[in-house]
Amino acid sequence: MSLNFRIPRIARRNATGVAVAGLALGLLTLGGCSQMPKFDALSVSGEKVLGLVTPYRVEIVQGNVVTKEQIAAIKPGMTRAQVRDVLGSPLLTDVFHEARWDYVFTIRRQGAAPQNRHILLTFDGDQLSKIDAPDDLPTEKEFIASINTLKLRGKEPKLDLTEEERKALPPPVRTAAASAPEPIGATRDYPPLEPRR
């Protein structure tokens, strides 16, 4: 048994009209796209897209942060274990270049300038022989300031009291040891969980 459905003539005419209307709407939409700004001119470093929305950028941190204080703490002649204790494990250790450790650090954070540093340590056996580090390594405070995107409004809050302000404070009030408050309502006496000996 075969089922034959016939589409009425009116339905075919309406379907054609819908298709023509959809095609016209699509052409109008594409024509409006020519008035939009070019996508290559959109946000690269945190600018707003179409002047309305700032896109979320994923924070990417790779490697070890090495500061001036850490580089000053390592000296030629230190063992690999001592260097690892100060700087941490290197990002790159090559099987074919066992005498070389590479400390690479990169960070891209929204609202802060991207940073990229490369430090090369060369070993002679187990002893550190050479340190190749850039001259512009930041101190710990400089590094924290460079990645801090929190903008404080107004004055910085005061966190410590001076000695005169401490003396001006009233002495703490000593309260008498309070006895256990009287229970409200019915009280129950439960047997102990373990037998008494």
Secondary structure, DSSP 8 states (H G I E B T S, - for coil): --------HHHHHHHHHHHHHHHHHHHHHHHHHTTS--GGGS-SSS--BTTTB------EEEE----HHHHHH--TT-BHHHHHHHH-S-SEE-SS-TTEEEEEEEEE-TTS--EEEEEEEEEETTEEEEEE--TT---HHHHHHHH------SS-------HHHHHHS---------------S-------SS---
